[in-house]
Amino acid sequence: MKFSRNYPNPFVDSTTIEYSLPNTSKVGLDILNAKGELVYRMVTHTQTAGTKSLVWNGKNILGEKLPSGRYFYIIKVDGLYEISSEMMIENEVNETVMLRGVVARNA
């Protein structure tokens, strides 16, 4: 599995997350806040091999706009996972905090 950094980052309205699967795999993609709480679940099914992209609109499970801050996405593929801390929601006042890179990876 390979994933690219989300773009744009920081973002106001939406951001795109891209990843590639070498073969058909069971995929899960969750978005968590800085406290580690699940705020949105994007993918939870089997996908075919290839490059995939998902757009997240910065809203939670209830469809409410989330506040500015740092958010993580966790991609789980066939029992392996990668956690990124790249997603930053920016409000109208341009308050952002950036943290780059992969935070954790199991292999």
Rosetta blueprint (number, residue, H / E / L):
1 M L
2 K E
3 F E
4 S L
5 R L
6 N L
7 Y E
8 P L
9 N L
10 P L
11 F E
12 V L
13 D L
14 S L
15 T E
16 T E
17 I E
18 E E
19 Y E
20 S E
21 L E
22 P L
23 N L
24 T L
25 S E
26 K E
27 V E
28 G E
29 L E
30 D E
31 I E
32 L E
33 N E
34 A L
35 K L
36 G L
37 E L
38 L E
39 V E
40 Y E
41 R E
42 M E
43 V E
44 T E
45 H E
46 T E
47 Q E
48 T L
49 A L
50 G E
51 T E
52 K E
53 S E
54 L E
55 V E
56 W E
57 N L
58 G L
59 K E
60 N L
61 I L
62 L L
63 G L
64 E L
65 K E
66 L L
67 P L
68 S L
69 G E
70 R E
71 Y E
72 F E
73 Y E
74 I E
75 I E
76 K E
77 V E
78 D L
79 G L
80 L E
81 Y E
82 E E
83 I E
84 S E
85 S E
86 E E
87 M E
88 M E
89 I E
90 E L
91 N L
92 E L
93 V L
94 N L
95 E L
96 T L
97 V L
98 M L
99 L L
100 R L
101 G L
102 V E
103 V E
104 A E
105 R E
106 N L
107 A L
